[in-house]
Amino acid sequence: MEAAVFVFSLLDCCALIFLSVYFIITLSDLECDYINARSCCSKLNKWVIPELVGHTIVTVLMLISLHWFIFLLNLPVATWNIYRFVMVPSGNMGVFDPTEIHNRGQLKSHMKEAMIKLGFHLLCFFMYLYSMILALIND
């Protein structure tokens, strides 16, 4: 049972790593003017909810399986994703808005956030891999 939790977490983490890399590539394309702001934001906003759901599921799964350290490690990122999604101003296209992405350094902050999430998900990937191997050995 414990190994199954970490296998699911590992697969979910791989999907989140892929999304983080996709966000970085798309934002860097916008930064270099390879795509316009509207198409960039529509591409990125499509993946905000799947990222939110994926990370929240892993956080709740760690709470249910009583892995407190991993739960407490995932909780701030899950809370940040939920906060960011809920606090979208009315009238905006989504978390990524084409009219505001070039204002006030939002592009740089979105890029920094994607890089931090990539590092976090890579750390979690190796932690889940180690925990899965440990759970398989103990069974």
FITOR-705242 format. One line per field, with one value per residue: residue number from 1; x, y, z of N, C-alpha, C, O in turn. Coordinates in Angstrom, 3 decimals, always signed. Layout:
num	c(NUM, ...) $
nc1	c(X, ...) $
nc2	c(Y, ...) $
nc3	c(Z, ...) $
cac1	c(X, ...) $
cac2	c(Y, ...) $
cac3	c(Z, ...) $
cc1	c(X, ...) $
cc2	c(Y, ...) $
cc3	c(Z, ...) $
oc1	c(X, ...) $
oc2	c(Y, ...) $
oc3	c(Z, ...) $
END
This chain:
num	c(1, 2, 3, 4, 5, 6, 7, 8, 9, 10, 11, 12, 13, 14, 15, 16, 17, 18, 19, 20, 21, 22, 23, 24, 25, 26, 27, 28, 29, 30, 31, 32, 33, 34, 35, 36, 37, 38, 39, 40, 41, 42, 43, 44, 45, 46, 47, 48, 49, 50, 51, 52, 53, 54, 55, 56, 57, 58, 59, 60, 61, 62, 63, 64, 65, 66, 67, 68, 69, 70, 71, 72, 73, 74, 75, 76, 77, 78, 79, 80, 81, 82, 83, 84, 85, 86, 87, 88, 89, 90, 91, 92, 93, 94, 95, 96, 97, 98, 99, 100, 101, 102, 103, 104, 105, 106, 107, 108, 109, 110, 111, 112, 113, 114, 115, 116, 117, 118, 119, 120, 121, 122, 123, 124, 125, 126, 127, 128, 129, 130, 131, 132, 133, 134, 135, 136, 137, 138, 139) $
nc1	c(+0.821, +1.884, +3.950, +2.468, +1.349, +3.593, +4.367, +2.239, +2.590, +5.093, +4.604, +2.790, +4.442, +6.270, +4.623, +4.127, +6.700, +7.078, +5.089, +6.154, +8.501, +7.326, +5.960, +8.186, +9.461, +7.451, +7.068, +9.624, +9.650, +7.764, +9.151, +11.235, +9.878, +8.827, +6.294, +3.020, +1.525, -1.131, -1.581, +0.346, -0.520, -3.018, -2.272, -0.842, -2.740, -4.448, -3.280, -3.157, -5.173, -4.994, -2.398, -2.805, -4.721, -3.292, -1.114, -2.452, -3.788, -1.623, -0.672, -2.866, -2.965, -0.565, -1.177, -3.289, -1.982, -0.305, +2.322, +4.022, +6.196, +6.588, +4.068, +3.980, +6.003, +4.917, +2.633, +2.898, +3.377, +1.124, -0.816, -0.044, -0.537, -3.334, -4.085, -3.105, -4.729, -7.297, -7.190, -7.316, -7.940, -11.180, -12.224, -9.777, -8.003, -7.113, -4.807, -2.501, -2.414, -2.819, -2.839, -1.567, +0.858, +3.286, +3.563, +4.863, +6.897, +5.834, +6.249, +8.878, +8.560, +6.748, +8.347, +10.401, +8.934, +8.153, +10.659, +11.410, +9.391, +10.055, +12.541, +11.643, +9.890, +11.674, +13.272, +11.291, +10.722, +13.029, +12.925, +10.476, +11.102, +13.182, +11.724, +9.842, +11.453, +12.491, +10.099, +9.408, +11.523, +11.149, +8.733) $
nc2	c(-1.197, +1.249, +1.552, +1.867, +4.367, +5.988, +5.386, +6.456, +9.124, +9.605, +9.374, +11.482, +13.569, +13.513, +14.389, +16.976, +18.045, +18.031, +19.930, +22.211, +22.616, +23.076, +25.485, +27.155, +27.116, +28.186, +30.725, +31.775, +31.870, +33.889, +35.977, +36.326, +37.208, +35.361, +34.342, +35.791, +37.670, +37.004, +34.389, +32.985, +33.269, +32.033, +29.417, +28.764, +29.169, +27.088, +24.956, +25.498, +24.672, +21.760, +21.499, +22.522, +20.698, +18.269, +18.692, +19.192, +16.763, +15.018, +16.172, +15.814, +13.049, +12.382, +13.312, +11.614, +9.136, +9.456, +10.541, +12.743, +14.577, +14.858, +15.728, +18.217, +19.470, +19.689, +21.194, +24.159, +24.807, +23.771, +25.321, +27.853, +27.554, +27.265, +29.712, +31.517, +30.845, +31.416, +34.139, +35.574, +38.517, +39.855, +39.913, +39.365, +37.119, +34.808, +33.177, +33.851, +36.733, +38.401, +41.202, +42.184, +40.886, +41.900, +44.102, +45.641, +43.765, +41.177, +39.059, +38.260, +37.477, +35.367, +33.647, +33.176, +31.917, +29.577, +28.393, +27.935, +26.152, +24.047, +23.233, +22.465, +20.347, +18.561, +17.949, +16.728, +14.563, +12.896, +12.400, +11.024, +8.834, +7.634, +7.048, +5.270, +3.111, +2.390, +1.630, -0.585, -2.314, -2.741, -4.105) $
nc3	c(+0.000, +0.826, -1.009, -3.336, -2.967, -3.207, -5.806, -7.304, -6.521, -7.589, -10.359, -10.673, -9.951, -12.044, -14.123, -13.197, -13.292, -16.054, -16.731, -15.470, -16.940, -19.429, -18.861, -18.410, -20.927, -22.587, -21.428, -21.820, -24.588, -24.961, -23.766, -25.556, -27.732, -29.574, -29.584, -29.224, -26.497, -25.936, -27.049, -25.618, -22.940, -23.080, -23.657, -21.317, -19.260, -19.711, -18.424, -15.729, -13.902, -14.080, -12.972, -10.421, -9.392, -9.571, -7.817, -5.423, -5.001, -4.492, -2.135, -0.365, -0.444, +0.820, +3.349, +4.078, +4.045, +6.135, +5.981, +7.283, +7.074, +4.289, +3.598, +4.955, +3.558, +1.003, +1.431, +1.553, -1.183, -2.473, -1.218, -2.124, -4.891, -4.877, -3.710, -5.638, -7.804, -6.827, -6.286, -8.685, -10.402, -11.215, -14.569, -15.666, -17.830, -16.703, -14.484, -15.815, -17.531, -20.590, -20.861, -18.653, -18.326, -19.198, -17.631, -14.668, -14.177, -14.229, -15.974, -15.446, -12.765, -13.046, -14.494, -12.643, -10.635, -11.999, -12.352, -9.678, -8.939, -10.649, -9.585, -7.029, -7.674, -8.830, -6.611, -5.027, -6.704, -6.520, -3.811, -3.553, -5.139, -3.658, -1.329, -2.358, -3.171, -0.688, +0.605, -0.968, -0.402, +2.334, +2.324) $
cac1	c(+0.000, +2.747, +4.673, +1.525, +1.234, +4.768, +4.355, +1.332, +3.228, +6.194, +4.023, +2.247, +5.575, +6.801, +3.724, +4.341, +7.994, +6.801, +4.366, +7.073, +9.366, +6.460, +5.764, +9.447, +9.685, +6.454, +7.368, +10.835, +9.239, +7.136, +10.205, +12.024, +8.926, +8.523, +4.838, +2.427, +1.098, -2.444, -1.459, +1.132, -1.356, -4.072, -1.615, -0.477, -3.938, -5.035, -2.611, -3.132, -6.048, -4.391, -1.285, -3.407, -5.343, -2.242, -0.342, -3.350, -4.018, -0.447, -0.632, -3.898, -2.548, +0.456, -1.864, -4.050, -1.057, +0.437, +3.711, +3.905, +7.255, +6.323, +2.855, +4.335, +6.823, +4.041, +1.535, +3.033, +3.259, -0.289, -1.532, +0.291, -1.262, -4.747, -4.181, -2.888, -5.897, -8.473, -7.020, -7.297, -8.915, -12.264, -11.894, -8.558, -8.163, -6.751, -3.608, -1.642, -3.263, -1.988, -2.737, -0.748, +2.047, +4.493, +3.574, +5.392, +7.791, +5.116, +6.872, +10.040, +8.105, +6.198, +9.490, +11.061, +8.051, +8.247, +11.970, +11.353, +8.559, +10.822, +13.485, +10.880, +9.385, +12.828, +13.585, +10.241, +10.861, +14.043, +12.446, +9.471, +11.801, +13.850, +10.693, +9.255, +12.417, +12.520, +8.856, +9.467, +12.477, +10.555, +7.617) $
cac2	c(+0.000, +2.423, +1.678, +2.372, +5.807, +6.670, +5.230, +7.490, +10.421, +9.706, +9.659, +12.829, +14.487, +13.574, +15.267, +18.352, +18.471, +18.347, +21.207, +23.298, +22.846, +23.684, +26.882, +27.882, +27.259, +29.100, +32.073, +32.272, +32.241, +35.208, +36.940, +36.555, +37.648, +34.336, +34.245, +36.986, +37.499, +36.352, +32.941, +32.455, +33.186, +31.029, +28.108, +28.525, +29.093, +25.776, +23.969, +25.930, +23.805, +20.426, +21.604, +22.713, +19.442, +17.274, +18.946, +19.050, +15.328, +14.446, +16.690, +15.121, +11.644, +12.273, +13.494, +10.389, +8.023, +9.837, +10.920, +14.113, +15.447, +15.131, +16.553, +19.585, +20.017, +19.990, +22.083, +25.562, +24.941, +23.559, +26.509, +28.945, +27.327, +27.561, +31.162, +32.186, +30.598, +32.073, +35.598, +36.181, +39.617, +39.686, +40.551, +38.788, +35.887, +33.717, +33.488, +34.549, +37.651, +39.040, +42.652, +42.535, +40.060, +42.710, +45.183, +45.459, +42.621, +39.921, +38.002, +37.771, +36.773, +34.080, +32.808, +32.784, +30.951, +28.310, +27.809, +27.442, +24.950, +22.974, +22.749, +21.780, +19.071, +17.656, +17.491, +15.782, +13.358, +12.022, +12.000, +9.982, +7.650, +7.017, +6.493, +4.106, +2.023, +1.999, +0.916, -1.886, -3.149, -3.094, -5.047) $
cac3	c(+0.000, +0.917, -2.277, -4.334, -2.736, -3.758, -7.265, -7.808, -6.291, -8.542, -11.674, -10.620, -9.910, -13.412, -14.880, -12.736, -13.850, -17.449, -16.778, -15.103, -18.107, -20.443, -18.473, -18.619, -22.366, -23.141, -20.949, -22.481, -25.944, -24.860, -23.446, -26.778, -28.762, -30.572, -29.599, -28.613, -25.109, -25.867, -27.263, -24.499, -21.740, -23.272, -23.513, -19.920, -18.429, -19.907, -17.576, -14.328, -13.097, -13.899, -12.031, -9.109, -8.979, -9.371, -6.600, -4.278, -4.791, -3.838, -0.763, +0.409, -0.367, +1.865, +4.625, +4.363, +4.315, +7.353, +5.729, +7.758, +6.549, +2.877, +3.590, +5.340, +2.486, -0.135, +1.812, +1.108, -2.641, -2.796, -0.750, -3.041, -6.140, -4.635, -3.497, -6.915, -8.643, -6.255, -6.254, -10.018, -10.444, -12.191, -15.843, -16.208, -18.599, -15.806, -13.705, -16.775, -18.283, -21.621, -20.738, -17.498, -18.172, -19.419, -16.642, -13.312, -14.049, -14.015, -16.773, -14.681, -11.566, -13.484, -14.873, -11.401, -9.984, -12.735, -12.037, -8.298, -8.948, -11.286, -8.582, -5.985, -8.184, -8.980, -5.263, -4.647, -7.509, -5.940, -2.489, -3.775, -5.649, -2.516, -0.432, -2.995, -3.070, +0.717, +0.879, -1.629, +0.320, +3.619, +2.138) $
cc1	c(+0.863, +3.519, +3.761, +1.339, +2.404, +4.881, +3.443, +1.956, +4.360, +5.678, +3.451, +3.368, +6.218, +5.941, +3.922, +5.694, +7.815, +6.089, +5.272, +7.994, +8.564, +6.218, +7.022, +9.678, +8.711, +6.709, +8.637, +10.570, +8.572, +8.193, +11.029, +11.162, +8.742, +7.024, +4.277, +1.856, -0.233, -2.333, -0.657, +0.248, -2.468, -3.494, -1.337, -1.700, -4.662, -4.510, -2.559, -3.972, -5.494, -3.198, -1.800, -3.983, -4.283, -1.471, -1.199, -3.627, -2.837, -0.363, -1.646, -3.535, -1.482, -0.146, -2.602, -3.128, -0.103, +1.943, +3.813, +4.958, +6.974, +5.052, +3.196, +5.230, +5.964, +2.979, +1.728, +2.873, +1.810, -1.120, -1.275, -0.459, -2.741, -4.952, -4.072, -4.102, -7.127, -8.382, -6.879, -8.342, -9.993, -11.918, -10.610, -8.867, -7.907, -5.556, -2.618, -2.543, -2.414, -1.858, -1.805, +0.595, +3.339, +4.604, +4.206, +6.245, +7.096, +5.727, +8.061, +9.600, +7.470, +7.318, +10.211, +10.239, +8.122, +9.583, +11.984, +10.522, +9.284, +11.822, +12.786, +10.409, +10.519, +13.261, +12.571, +10.346, +11.858, +13.645, +11.395, +10.119, +12.493, +12.832, +10.035, +10.172, +12.496, +11.267, +8.847, +10.428, +11.877, +9.384, +8.178) $
cc2	c(+1.259, +2.643, +2.241, +3.880, +6.538, +6.492, +6.280, +8.874, +10.662, +10.039, +11.066, +13.865, +14.610, +14.486, +16.731, +18.897, +18.861, +19.694, +22.388, +23.637, +23.514, +25.161, +27.703, +28.127, +28.270, +30.534, +32.635, +32.598, +33.608, +36.285, +37.298, +36.994, +36.636, +34.097, +35.505, +36.647, +36.755, +34.840, +32.289, +32.253, +32.167, +29.625, +27.785, +28.381, +27.765, +24.755, +24.369, +25.001, +22.382, +20.432, +21.713, +21.402, +18.376, +17.473, +18.794, +17.583, +14.692, +14.914, +15.978, +13.647, +11.442, +12.487, +12.221, +9.229, +8.324, +10.008, +12.420, +15.034, +15.836, +15.989, +18.004, +20.256, +20.451, +21.029, +23.540, +25.749, +24.745, +24.773, +27.697, +28.788, +27.672, +29.067, +31.913, +32.028, +31.366, +33.589, +36.247, +37.289, +39.374, +40.488, +40.035, +37.474, +34.660, +34.148, +34.266, +35.409, +38.404, +40.548, +43.076, +41.818, +40.846, +43.855, +44.730, +44.207, +41.299, +38.772, +37.404, +37.007, +35.433, +33.117, +32.301, +31.726, +29.587, +27.617, +27.223, +26.166, +23.782, +22.388, +21.974, +20.415, +18.078, +17.106, +16.444, +14.481, +12.392, +11.565, +10.893, +8.691, +6.910, +6.364, +5.273, +2.894, +1.497, +1.213, -0.465, -2.835, -3.621, -4.055, -6.393) $
cc3	c(+0.000, -0.382, -3.363, -4.200, -3.382, -5.269, -7.881, -7.662, -7.279, -9.939, -11.740, -10.643, -11.300, -14.283, -14.478, -13.205, -15.308, -17.580, -16.435, -16.270, -19.229, -20.135, -18.748, -20.104, -22.965, -22.695, -21.588, -23.943, -25.967, -24.613, -24.683, -27.959, -29.888, -30.673, -28.940, -27.245, -25.015, -26.055, -26.141, -23.277, -21.889, -23.165, -22.048, -19.023, -18.573, -18.904, -16.104, -13.456, -12.991, -12.946, -10.601, -8.579, -8.693, -8.088, -5.349, -3.978, -4.075, -2.384, +0.123, +0.583, +0.705, +3.251, +5.022, +4.724, +5.472, +7.129, +6.011, +7.168, +5.100, +2.744, +3.907, +4.304, +1.301, +0.175, +1.368, -0.398, -3.072, -2.377, -1.673, -4.362, -5.989, -4.470, -4.825, -7.833, -8.143, -6.365, -7.634, -10.048, -11.498, -13.445, -16.446, -16.906, -17.732, -14.984, -14.572, -17.649, -19.301, -21.480, -19.608, -17.438, -18.396, -18.417, -15.339, -13.145, -13.815, -14.797, -16.030, -13.439, -11.920, -13.860, -13.621, -10.664, -10.673, -12.457, -10.625, -8.227, -9.598, -10.300, -7.473, -6.457, -8.439, -7.633, -4.803, -5.430, -6.877, -4.531, -2.613, -4.281, -4.523, -1.585, -1.043, -2.907, -1.646, +1.099, +0.227, -0.902, +1.645, +3.486, +1.874) $
oc1	c(+0.598, +3.720, +4.213, +1.191, +2.227, +5.434, +3.811, +1.864, +4.562, +6.246, +3.607, +3.248, +6.659, +6.462, +3.887, +5.813, +8.329, +6.441, +5.163, +8.239, +9.068, +6.264, +6.936, +10.053, +9.110, +6.583, +8.718, +11.193, +8.791, +8.128, +11.467, +11.668, +8.525, +6.531, +4.974, +1.723, -0.430, -2.935, -0.949, +0.267, -2.827, -4.152, -1.571, -1.697, -5.400, -5.207, -1.969, -3.527, -5.516, -3.003, -1.283, -3.746, -4.367, -1.208, -0.716, -3.694, -3.029, -0.017, -1.320, -3.775, -1.500, +0.328, -2.543, -3.448, +0.801, +2.744, +3.706, +4.644, +7.104, +4.975, +2.753, +5.220, +6.250, +2.474, +0.780, +2.295, +1.318, -2.020, -2.192, -0.966, -3.330, -5.892, -4.849, -4.465, -7.900, -9.405, -6.370, -9.511, -9.740, -11.387, -10.368, -9.860, -8.437, -5.315, -1.983, -3.345, -1.395, -0.869, -1.307, +1.403, +4.379, +5.640, +4.092, +6.298, +7.697, +5.724, +8.229, +10.205, +7.630, +7.243, +10.586, +10.788, +8.148, +9.633, +12.513, +10.895, +9.147, +11.937, +13.284, +10.517, +10.329, +13.583, +12.943, +10.088, +11.565, +13.995, +11.427, +9.723, +12.402, +13.052, +9.700, +9.726, +12.562, +11.357, +8.330, +10.160, +12.072, +9.064, +7.426) $
oc2	c(+2.209, +3.781, +3.003, +4.585, +7.574, +7.356, +6.926, +9.701, +11.782, +10.888, +11.760, +14.911, +15.693, +15.261, +17.620, +20.090, +19.888, +20.504, +23.450, +24.809, +24.414, +25.998, +28.819, +29.232, +29.117, +31.462, +33.832, +33.506, +34.395, +37.373, +38.438, +37.137, +37.022, +33.694, +36.194, +35.477, +35.958, +34.083, +31.158, +31.191, +31.500, +28.728, +26.664, +27.552, +27.353, +23.798, +23.647, +24.588, +21.824, +19.477, +21.066, +21.044, +17.665, +16.517, +18.314, +17.199, +13.907, +14.129, +15.582, +13.067, +10.439, +11.903, +11.800, +8.429, +7.538, +9.656, +13.249, +16.165, +17.002, +16.866, +18.917, +21.481, +21.465, +21.682, +24.122, +26.741, +25.468, +25.197, +28.463, +29.771, +28.298, +29.631, +32.829, +32.958, +31.899, +34.255, +37.363, +37.038, +38.765, +41.596, +40.245, +36.809, +33.584, +35.342, +35.216, +34.884, +38.990, +41.123, +44.201, +42.125, +40.492, +44.517, +43.566, +43.647, +40.381, +37.632, +36.185, +35.992, +34.462, +31.921, +31.131, +30.759, +28.555, +26.393, +26.132, +25.213, +22.643, +21.168, +20.940, +19.432, +16.872, +15.923, +15.405, +13.408, +11.207, +10.461, +9.926, +7.592, +5.685, +5.252, +4.331, +1.787, +0.287, +0.232, -1.417, -4.032, -4.771, -4.759, -7.349) $
oc3	c(-0.736, -0.805, -4.217, -5.198, -4.023, -5.948, -8.862, -8.570, -7.748, -10.626, -12.744, -11.282, -11.684, -15.084, -15.329, -13.485, -15.753, -18.437, -17.047, -16.553, -19.901, -21.036, -19.260, -20.498, -23.765, -23.494, -21.865, -24.492, -26.888, -25.187, -24.837, -29.072, -31.037, -31.726, -28.195, -26.886, -24.098, -25.293, -25.752, -22.656, -20.919, -22.638, -21.597, -18.114, -17.678, -18.569, -15.300, -12.385, -11.894, -12.194, -9.691, -7.425, -7.692, -7.358, -4.324, -2.810, -3.146, -1.501, +1.242, +1.642, +1.418, +4.225, +6.178, +5.603, +5.756, +7.995, +5.107, +6.797, +4.728, +1.884, +3.210, +4.182, +0.665, -0.739, +0.840, -0.842, -3.938, -3.102, -1.970, -4.903, -6.870, -5.030, -5.098, -8.553, -8.939, -6.524, -7.735, -9.751, -12.538, -13.370, -17.634, -16.610, -18.010, -14.804, -14.114, -18.421, -18.935, -21.933, -19.603, -16.561, -17.840, -18.359, -14.956, -12.049, -13.258, -14.331, -15.992, -13.094, -11.181, -13.578, -13.549, -10.136, -10.002, -12.339, -10.409, -7.542, -9.150, -10.190, -7.027, -5.723, -8.277, -7.520, -4.259, -4.883, -6.718, -4.115, -1.852, -3.891, -4.440, -1.106, -0.325, -2.605, -1.430, +1.838, +0.811, -0.806, +2.038, +4.443, +1.686) $
END
